[in-house]
Amino acid sequence: MAYDADVIVIGAGLAGLAATAELVDAGRKVILLDQEPAQSLGGQAHWSFGGLFLVDSPEQRRLRIRDSHALAWQDWLGTAGFDRPEDHWPRKWAEAYVDFAAGEKRSWLHRQGVRLFPVVGWAERGGYDATGHGNSVPRFHITWGTGPGLVAPFERRVRAGAARGLVDLRFRHRVTGLSRSAGSVDTVSGEILEPSDAERGRPSSREVAGAFELRAQAVIVTSGGIGGNHELVRANWPERLGTPPRRMLSGVPAHVDGKMLGIAEAAGGRIINRDRMWHYTEGIDNWNPIWPLHGIRILSGPSPLWLDARGKRLPVPLFPGFDTLGTLEHITRTGHDHTWFVLTQKIIEKEFTLSGSEQNPDLTGKSIREVLGRARAGAPGPVRAFMDHGADFIVERSLTDLVRRMNELTGEPLIAEDALRGEIVARDREIAHSFTKDLQVTAIRGARKYLGDRLIRTAAPHRLLDPKAGPLIAVRLHILTRKTLGGLETDLSSRVLADGGAPLPGVYAAGEAAGFGGGGVHGYRSLEGTFLGGCLFSGRTAGRAAARAVS
């Protein structure tokens, strides 16, 4: 039986594009399959903020950030918490990835035309000791053009390969099986779905119009994770994160369903670290949704008061932007699925950014003029739109009215005005002098010592009940599903491993399907900016390894 291609790549997201681009460079013939229509090329990466984890970059040095490989590796280990026998390959992938982030990653992307926003963000600040979770320094580099800007060079390379006759792009091909016709897995079978003109991200038809069977010397699985499949998220939910929320929002389209992971497992691949996952705690209902339960994450500076459903402040160091999964664990043990930000107009104008390419049209459109417009008075346009139309935003001049409407929104009188006023007044007293025992106030003042935060990310400390800083704003926050941290176990050549540790012949995996490398390069937690980079690094590795393996 003849082969239809040298390699079949399953999934046309960022990892799949990176793998295919490398195969093209090596002169290999590739069939790239995806169940979605052509307009969804690039997958989840298209919708992303374009954040990249880089170490000791020129952008950092210009802002007087002193970073190093040693510090980044210390932070990664403290965050990942590797503690299982299965962490052998994830840890090796982590070492390789930190080397990449501190080495050629930036120059490799720069040669392809990727440029970075000059202000480096400080995500996942931790708040524990030096060997604990979090980034010791700012490392979150935003791609100029956000997610689409990062997808573009890899899409360009793949389309150039198609023009040369090396890439066959086949959309609406849903894989249902992997099998062997010889000693290795070389056959991919599935269903051809009817054509769909559904816009990117929107649900497409699942009507079957035909079937297919294709053969190649190697198969690369780059099909993504499980974030759009809430049933599977709940099935894998770990006890350490408490009780799964009754209602969650989706940070990814519905087609991110994890089904290909089960297919690869049925073919003999080993999935590890199923219970490791990454969900955000600052989700809001999208007033203009694209996919079902479409949620948007608020990327907040450190100043909003974060309250549980009953109006009590979250414990130290669960401040905005410090420890995502620590906050998630605390919330799920409160008996309620939602929390609140309480802040002022002065804070929202400087500290609120919404994650996602469509929520940042200035950065996505590469408009310097519009980016400079963020310095003007008033909240950014997308934030204003949520203030005007979003179901989770409440704006009032008085605390009395704010609390009344917070209770009306949830349908329960969970928040007592007197208790909340006491929390806020006590916090406001800490602002009046240069000393404080309130560690959130200390964190705000510490953030403003970093030039990037002082310029565009952290408002000057002020009393929340100061009328000049108002009006007051309350934002109801939900749990937002996002990333699968576990996945198909792979060695450093991206070969999928079977039970017992031997490679599954002919099968490779990359991106979220492989836990971004090894079956869980992040361990238990992420340092942020590492998901897109993990797709690129593991996709590049898989493409190069498969190119070497096929004749």
C-alpha positions as CSV (number, residue, x, y, z in Angstrom):
1,M,0.0,0.0,0.0
2,A,1.3,3.4,-1.0
3,Y,1.6,6.3,1.5
4,D,-0.6,9.4,0.9
5,A,2.0,11.6,2.6
6,D,5.2,11.4,4.6
7,V,3.5,12.7,7.7
8,I,-0.1,13.4,8.8
9,V,-0.6,16.2,11.3
10,I,-3.9,16.1,13.2
11,G,-4.9,19.6,14.3
12,A,-4.3,22.9,12.6
13,G,-3.7,25.0,15.7
14,L,-0.4,26.7,16.5
15,A,1.4,23.5,17.4
16,G,0.2,21.8,14.2
17,L,1.2,24.8,12.1
18,A,4.7,24.8,13.7
19,A,5.2,21.1,13.1
20,T,4.0,21.4,9.5
21,A,6.3,24.3,8.9
22,E,9.3,22.4,10.0
23,L,8.3,19.4,7.9
24,V,8.0,21.7,4.9
25,D,11.5,23.1,5.5
26,A,12.8,19.5,5.5
27,G,11.1,18.8,2.2
28,R,8.5,16.4,3.5
29,K,5.0,15.9,2.2
30,V,2.3,16.6,4.8
31,I,-1.4,16.2,5.1
32,L,-2.8,18.6,7.7
33,L,-6.2,17.6,9.1
34,D,-8.7,19.6,11.1
35,Q,-12.3,19.0,11.9
36,E,-13.1,22.8,11.8
37,P,-13.6,24.9,8.6
38,A,-10.7,26.7,7.0
39,Q,-11.6,29.9,8.6
40,S,-10.6,28.5,12.0
41,L,-7.0,27.9,11.0
42,G,-4.7,28.7,14.0
43,G,-7.1,27.3,16.6
44,Q,-7.1,28.7,20.1
45,A,-3.9,30.7,19.5
46,H,-5.9,33.1,17.3
47,W,-8.0,34.1,20.3
48,S,-5.1,34.5,22.7
49,F,-3.4,37.7,24.1
50,G,-0.2,36.5,22.5
51,G,1.8,36.2,25.7
52,L,5.2,34.7,25.6
53,F,7.5,33.7,28.4
54,L,11.0,35.0,27.7
55,V,14.1,35.1,30.0
56,D,16.7,38.0,30.1
57,S,15.2,39.6,26.9
58,P,16.2,43.0,25.5
59,E,12.7,44.2,26.5
60,Q,13.3,43.2,30.1
61,R,16.8,44.8,30.2
62,R,15.4,48.1,28.8
63,L,13.0,48.2,31.8
64,R,15.9,47.4,34.2
65,I,14.6,43.9,34.9
66,R,17.5,41.7,35.9
67,D,16.6,38.1,34.9
68,S,18.6,35.0,34.4
69,H,18.3,31.4,33.4
70,A,19.1,30.3,37.0
71,L,16.3,32.5,38.4
72,A,13.8,31.3,35.8
73,W,14.6,27.7,36.5
74,Q,14.2,28.3,40.2
75,D,10.8,29.8,39.5
76,W,9.7,27.0,37.2
77,L,10.6,24.3,39.7
78,G,8.9,26.1,42.6
79,T,5.8,26.5,40.4
80,A,5.7,23.0,38.8
81,G,6.2,21.1,42.0
82,F,7.2,17.9,40.2
83,D,6.7,15.1,42.6
84,R,5.6,12.0,40.6
85,P,7.5,9.2,38.9
86,E,5.6,10.3,35.7
87,D,7.3,13.7,35.9
88,H,10.5,12.2,34.5
89,W,9.9,13.5,30.9
90,P,7.9,16.6,31.9
91,R,10.9,17.8,34.0
92,K,13.3,17.1,31.1
93,W,11.0,19.1,28.8
94,A,10.9,21.9,31.4
95,E,14.7,22.1,31.4
96,A,14.7,22.2,27.6
97,Y,12.0,24.8,27.5
98,V,13.6,27.2,29.9
99,D,16.8,26.8,27.9
100,F,14.8,27.8,24.8
101,A,13.1,30.7,26.5
102,A,16.5,32.0,27.8
103,G,18.2,31.3,24.5
104,E,17.1,31.2,20.8
105,K,13.3,31.6,21.3
106,R,13.2,35.4,20.8
107,S,15.7,35.4,17.9
108,W,14.0,32.5,16.2
109,L,10.6,34.3,16.3
110,H,12.2,37.6,15.4
111,R,13.6,36.2,12.2
112,Q,10.1,35.2,11.2
113,G,8.8,38.7,11.7
114,V,7.4,38.4,15.3
115,R,7.7,41.7,17.2
116,L,7.0,42.3,20.9
117,F,5.2,45.1,22.8
118,P,7.9,47.0,24.8
119,V,6.3,46.8,28.2
120,V,6.8,43.4,29.9
121,G,3.9,42.1,32.1
122,W,4.2,40.5,35.5
123,A,1.9,37.5,35.7
124,E,1.6,34.9,38.4
125,R,3.6,36.9,41.0
126,G,3.3,34.2,43.6
127,G,3.6,35.8,47.0
128,Y,5.2,33.0,48.9
129,D,8.9,32.4,49.5
130,A,11.7,32.5,47.0
131,T,11.4,28.8,46.1
132,G,7.6,28.8,45.9
133,H,5.2,29.5,43.1
134,G,5.5,32.5,40.8
135,N,7.6,34.7,38.6
136,S,10.2,36.6,40.6
137,V,10.4,39.2,37.8
138,P,8.2,40.3,34.9
139,R,8.5,37.9,32.0
140,F,5.1,38.1,30.1
141,H,6.0,39.5,26.7
142,I,2.9,40.5,24.5
143,T,3.2,39.7,20.8
144,W,2.6,42.8,18.7
145,G,-0.5,41.7,16.9
146,T,-1.5,39.4,19.8
147,G,-2.5,35.8,18.9
148,P,-3.1,36.4,15.2
149,G,0.3,38.1,15.0
150,L,1.9,35.0,16.4
151,V,0.0,32.6,14.2
152,A,0.7,34.6,11.0
153,P,4.3,33.6,10.3
154,F,3.6,29.9,10.8
155,E,0.4,30.0,8.6
156,R,2.5,31.8,6.0
157,R,5.1,29.0,6.0
158,V,2.4,26.3,5.8
159,R,0.6,28.1,2.9
160,A,3.9,28.5,1.1
161,G,4.4,24.7,1.5
162,A,0.9,24.2,0.1
163,A,1.8,26.3,-2.9
164,R,4.9,24.1,-3.5
165,G,2.8,21.0,-3.4
166,L,4.2,19.8,0.0
167,V,1.1,20.5,2.2
168,D,-2.4,19.2,1.6
169,L,-4.8,21.2,3.9
170,R,-7.9,19.1,4.6
171,F,-10.5,20.8,6.8
172,R,-13.7,19.2,8.0
173,H,-11.8,16.0,8.5
174,R,-12.6,14.5,11.9
175,V,-10.3,11.7,13.0
176,T,-12.0,8.7,14.7
177,G,-9.2,6.2,14.7
178,L,-5.5,5.4,14.5
179,S,-4.3,2.0,13.4
180,R,-1.4,-0.1,12.1
181,S,-1.1,-1.7,8.7
182,A,2.5,-2.7,9.4
183,G,4.7,-2.4,12.5
184,S,3.9,1.2,13.3
185,V,0.8,3.4,13.5
186,D,0.4,4.6,9.9
187,T,-3.3,4.8,9.2
188,V,-5.6,7.6,10.1
189,S,-9.3,7.2,9.6
190,G,-12.4,9.3,10.2
191,E,-15.4,11.2,9.0
192,I,-15.6,14.1,6.5
193,L,-18.0,16.7,7.9
194,E,-20.3,18.7,5.6
195,P,-18.9,22.1,4.5
196,S,-19.5,24.9,7.0
197,D,-19.4,28.7,6.7
198,A,-19.5,29.1,10.5
199,E,-17.4,32.0,11.5
200,R,-14.2,31.3,13.4
201,G,-14.9,30.0,16.9
202,R,-18.7,29.5,16.4
203,P,-20.1,26.0,16.5
204,S,-19.9,24.2,13.1
205,S,-22.1,21.5,11.8
206,R,-21.4,17.9,12.8
207,E,-23.3,16.3,9.9
208,V,-21.2,13.6,8.3
209,A,-20.9,13.7,4.5
210,G,-18.4,10.9,4.0
211,A,-15.4,8.9,5.3
212,F,-11.7,8.9,4.8
213,E,-8.7,6.7,5.4
214,L,-5.1,8.0,4.9
215,R,-1.7,6.5,5.4
216,A,1.7,8.1,6.2
217,Q,5.0,7.0,7.7
218,A,4.4,9.2,10.8
219,V,1.4,10.8,12.6
220,I,1.7,14.0,14.8
221,V,-1.2,14.6,17.2
222,T,-1.7,18.4,17.8
223,S,-5.4,18.3,18.6
224,G,-5.5,20.5,21.8
225,G,-7.0,19.8,25.2
226,I,-10.3,19.4,26.9
227,G,-11.3,22.9,28.0
228,G,-14.4,23.1,25.9
229,N,-15.7,19.8,27.3
230,H,-17.0,20.6,30.8
231,E,-18.1,17.0,31.4
232,L,-14.5,15.8,30.8
233,V,-13.1,18.7,32.9
234,R,-15.3,17.6,35.8
235,A,-14.4,13.9,35.3
236,N,-10.7,14.8,35.6
237,W,-11.1,17.4,38.3
238,P,-8.6,16.7,41.2
239,E,-9.7,16.5,44.8
240,R,-7.0,19.0,45.8
241,L,-8.9,21.7,43.9
242,G,-12.1,21.2,45.8
243,T,-15.5,20.6,44.4
244,P,-15.9,21.4,40.7
245,P,-18.1,24.5,40.1
246,R,-21.7,23.9,39.2
247,R,-21.4,26.5,36.5
248,M,-18.3,27.3,34.6
249,L,-17.6,29.6,31.6
250,S,-15.5,28.4,28.6
251,G,-12.3,30.2,27.6
252,V,-12.1,28.0,24.5
253,P,-14.5,27.1,21.7
254,A,-16.7,24.0,22.1
255,H,-14.7,22.0,19.5
256,V,-11.8,21.8,22.1
257,D,-13.4,18.6,23.3
258,G,-10.4,16.3,24.1
259,K,-11.8,13.4,21.9
260,M,-8.5,13.0,20.0
261,L,-6.7,12.3,23.3
262,G,-9.0,9.2,23.8
263,I,-8.3,8.1,20.2
264,A,-4.6,8.3,20.7
265,E,-4.9,6.4,24.0
266,A,-6.9,3.7,22.4
267,A,-4.1,3.3,19.8
268,G,-1.6,2.7,22.6
269,G,-0.5,6.1,23.7
270,R,-0.1,6.8,27.4
271,I,-1.8,9.8,29.0
272,I,-0.4,11.1,32.3
273,N,-1.3,13.8,34.7
274,R,-5.0,14.0,33.7
275,D,-5.7,15.7,37.0
276,R,-3.5,18.7,36.3
277,M,-5.4,21.6,34.7
278,W,-5.4,25.4,34.5
279,H,-8.6,27.4,34.9
280,Y,-9.0,31.1,35.6
281,T,-10.9,32.6,38.4
282,E,-11.5,36.1,36.9
283,G,-14.0,35.1,34.2
284,I,-16.9,37.2,33.1
285,D,-19.8,36.4,30.8
286,N,-19.1,37.7,27.4
287,W,-21.9,40.2,26.5
288,N,-21.2,39.5,22.8
289,P,-20.4,35.7,22.8
290,I,-18.8,33.8,19.9
291,W,-19.1,30.2,21.3
292,P,-21.3,28.7,24.0
293,L,-20.7,29.9,27.6
294,H,-18.0,32.2,26.2
295,G,-16.1,33.8,29.0
296,I,-13.5,36.5,29.0
297,R,-10.7,36.7,31.6
298,I,-10.0,40.0,33.4
299,L,-6.2,40.7,33.5
300,S,-6.2,43.0,36.5
301,G,-3.5,44.9,38.2
302,P,-3.1,44.3,42.0
303,S,-5.4,46.9,43.4
304,P,-9.0,45.6,43.3
305,L,-10.3,44.2,46.6
306,W,-11.1,40.5,46.0
307,L,-14.0,39.2,48.0
308,D,-15.6,35.8,48.3
309,A,-19.4,35.4,47.6
310,R,-20.2,36.6,51.2
311,G,-18.0,39.7,50.9
312,K,-15.0,38.6,52.9
313,R,-11.5,39.3,51.5
314,L,-9.6,36.4,50.1
315,P,-6.6,35.4,52.2
316,V,-3.0,36.5,51.6
317,P,-1.5,36.2,48.9
318,L,-4.6,35.6,46.8
319,F,-4.5,39.1,45.2
320,P,-5.3,39.7,41.5
321,G,-2.5,38.3,39.4
322,F,-0.7,36.3,42.1
323,D,-1.7,32.7,42.3
324,T,-4.4,31.4,39.9
325,L,-4.8,27.8,41.2
326,G,-4.3,28.8,44.8
327,T,-7.3,31.2,44.3
328,L,-9.3,28.5,42.5
329,E,-8.7,26.0,45.4
330,H,-9.9,28.6,47.9
331,I,-13.0,29.5,46.0
332,T,-14.2,25.9,45.4
333,R,-14.1,25.3,49.2
334,T,-16.3,28.3,50.0
335,G,-19.5,26.6,48.8
336,H,-20.0,29.2,46.1
337,D,-18.8,29.4,42.5
338,H,-18.4,33.2,42.2
339,T,-16.3,35.9,43.8
340,W,-16.2,39.7,43.4
341,F,-13.8,42.5,42.6
342,V,-14.6,45.8,44.2
343,L,-12.7,48.7,42.9
344,T,-12.9,52.3,41.7
345,Q,-13.1,54.1,38.4
346,K,-9.5,55.2,38.9
347,I,-8.4,51.6,39.2
348,I,-10.4,50.2,36.3
349,E,-9.0,52.9,34.0
350,K,-5.4,51.9,34.6
351,E,-5.5,48.2,35.7
352,F,-8.2,46.4,33.7
353,T,-7.2,44.6,30.5
354,L,-9.3,41.8,29.0
355,S,-7.6,38.8,27.7
356,G,-7.9,37.8,24.1
357,S,-7.1,39.1,20.7
358,E,-10.7,40.4,20.0
359,Q,-10.7,42.3,23.3
360,N,-7.5,44.2,22.4
361,P,-8.1,45.7,18.9
362,D,-5.3,48.2,19.3
363,L,-2.6,45.6,20.0
364,T,-4.2,43.1,17.5
365,G,-4.4,45.7,14.8
366,K,-0.8,46.9,15.5
367,S,-2.1,50.5,15.9
368,I,0.5,52.6,17.8
369,R,-2.0,55.5,17.9
370,E,-4.7,53.4,19.5
371,V,-2.3,51.9,22.0
372,L,-1.2,55.4,23.0
373,G,-4.9,56.2,23.5
374,R,-4.9,53.9,26.5
375,A,-3.2,56.7,28.4
376,R,-6.2,58.9,28.0
377,A,-8.7,59.3,30.8
378,G,-11.4,56.6,30.9
379,A,-11.5,52.9,30.7
380,P,-10.3,51.2,27.4
381,G,-13.1,50.7,24.9
382,P,-13.6,47.0,25.4
383,V,-13.7,47.4,29.1
384,R,-16.3,50.3,28.8
385,A,-18.4,48.0,26.6
386,F,-18.5,45.4,29.5
387,M,-19.3,48.2,31.9
388,D,-22.2,49.2,29.7
389,H,-23.5,45.8,28.6
390,G,-21.9,43.1,30.7
391,A,-24.2,41.2,33.1
392,D,-21.4,41.0,35.8
393,F,-20.6,44.7,36.1
394,I,-22.2,47.0,38.6
395,V,-21.4,50.8,38.8
396,E,-22.7,52.9,41.7
397,R,-21.8,56.1,43.6
398,S,-22.6,54.7,47.0
399,L,-21.5,51.5,48.8
400,T,-25.1,51.1,49.9
401,D,-26.4,50.9,46.4
402,L,-23.5,48.8,45.3
403,V,-24.1,46.1,47.9
404,R,-27.9,46.2,47.2
405,R,-27.3,45.5,43.5
406,M,-24.6,42.8,44.2
407,N,-27.2,40.9,46.2
408,E,-29.8,41.5,43.5
409,L,-27.5,40.1,40.9
410,T,-26.9,36.8,42.8
411,G,-30.5,36.6,44.0
412,E,-29.3,36.0,47.6
413,P,-28.6,38.5,50.4
414,L,-25.1,37.1,50.9
415,I,-23.2,40.4,51.5
416,A,-23.9,42.5,54.5
417,E,-23.2,46.2,53.9
418,D,-21.9,46.8,57.4
419,A,-19.3,44.0,57.2
420,L,-18.1,45.0,53.8
421,R,-17.9,48.7,54.7
422,G,-15.8,47.6,57.7
423,E,-13.4,45.7,55.4
424,I,-13.1,48.7,53.1
425,V,-12.7,51.3,55.7
426,A,-10.0,49.2,57.5
427,R,-8.1,48.8,54.2
428,D,-8.5,52.5,53.4
429,R,-6.9,53.5,56.7
430,E,-3.8,51.6,55.6
431,I,-3.4,54.0,52.6
432,A,-3.1,57.1,54.8
433,H,0.5,56.6,55.8
434,S,3.7,55.1,54.4
435,F,3.6,52.1,56.8
436,T,1.1,49.2,56.6
437,K,0.4,45.7,57.8
438,D,-1.9,45.1,54.8
439,L,0.1,42.9,52.4
440,Q,-2.1,43.9,49.5
441,V,-1.2,47.5,50.0
442,T,2.5,46.5,50.3
443,A,2.1,44.6,47.0
444,I,0.6,47.6,45.2
445,R,3.4,49.8,46.4
446,G,5.9,47.2,45.4
447,A,4.3,46.9,41.9
448,R,4.7,50.6,41.3
449,K,8.4,50.3,41.9
450,Y,8.5,48.5,38.5
451,L,8.4,51.1,35.7
452,G,6.1,49.0,33.5
453,D,3.5,48.7,36.2
454,R,3.8,52.3,37.2
455,L,3.2,53.5,33.7
456,I,0.3,51.4,32.5
457,R,-0.6,48.7,35.0
458,T,-1.0,49.9,38.6
459,A,-3.0,52.9,39.9
460,A,-1.6,55.1,42.6
461,P,-2.8,53.9,46.0
462,H,-5.9,55.6,47.1
463,R,-8.9,55.1,49.4
464,L,-11.7,53.0,47.7
465,L,-14.3,55.2,49.4
466,D,-12.7,58.5,48.1
467,P,-15.5,60.1,46.1
468,K,-12.8,61.6,43.8
469,A,-11.7,58.1,42.7
470,G,-15.3,56.9,42.1
471,P,-17.7,55.7,41.1
472,L,-17.5,52.4,42.9
473,I,-17.5,49.3,40.7
474,A,-18.3,45.6,41.5
475,V,-17.5,42.8,39.1
476,R,-18.9,39.3,39.6
477,L,-16.3,36.7,38.7
478,H,-16.7,33.1,37.5
479,I,-14.5,30.1,37.0
480,L,-13.3,30.0,33.4
481,T,-12.0,26.7,31.9
482,R,-8.8,26.9,29.9
483,K,-5.9,24.6,29.6
484,T,-5.1,20.9,30.0
485,L,-1.7,20.6,31.8
486,G,-1.4,16.8,31.4
487,G,-1.5,14.8,28.2
488,L,0.2,12.3,26.0
489,E,3.6,11.3,27.5
490,T,6.4,12.2,25.0
491,D,10.2,11.9,25.1
492,L,12.4,14.8,24.0
493,S,11.9,13.9,20.4
494,S,8.1,14.3,20.9
495,R,7.6,10.5,20.3
496,V,4.4,9.3,22.1
497,L,5.2,6.7,24.7
498,A,3.2,3.6,25.5
499,D,2.7,1.9,28.8
500,G,6.1,0.7,29.9
501,G,7.9,3.7,28.4
502,A,8.7,2.5,24.9
503,P,7.8,4.8,22.0
504,L,4.5,4.1,20.2
505,P,5.9,3.5,16.7
506,G,5.1,6.2,14.2
507,V,3.2,8.6,16.6
508,Y,4.3,12.0,17.9
509,A,2.4,14.6,19.8
510,A,2.8,18.3,20.6
511,G,1.0,21.3,22.1
512,E,-1.7,20.9,24.6
513,A,-2.4,17.3,23.6
514,A,1.1,16.5,25.0
515,G,0.8,18.7,28.0
516,F,2.9,21.2,26.1
517,G,5.7,18.7,26.2
518,G,6.3,15.4,27.9
519,G,2.8,15.0,29.2
520,G,2.9,17.9,31.6
521,V,5.8,20.4,31.3
522,H,4.1,22.8,33.7
523,G,3.7,20.3,36.5
524,Y,0.9,21.6,38.8
525,R,1.0,25.3,37.9
526,S,1.9,27.6,35.1
527,L,4.1,30.7,35.1
528,E,1.9,32.1,32.2
529,G,3.1,33.1,28.8
530,T,4.2,29.4,28.5
531,F,1.2,27.9,26.6
532,L,1.8,29.5,23.2
533,G,5.5,29.0,23.6
534,G,5.0,25.4,24.6
535,C,3.0,24.9,21.5
536,L,5.7,26.4,19.4
537,F,8.6,24.5,21.1
538,S,6.9,21.1,21.1
539,G,5.5,21.6,17.6
540,R,8.9,22.5,16.2
541,T,10.5,19.6,18.0
542,A,7.8,17.1,16.7
543,G,8.1,18.4,13.1
544,R,11.9,18.2,13.1
545,A,11.9,14.7,14.7
546,A,9.3,13.3,12.3
547,A,11.2,14.8,9.4
548,R,14.3,12.9,10.4
549,A,12.4,9.7,11.0
550,V,10.7,9.4,7.6
551,S,12.5,8.4,4.5
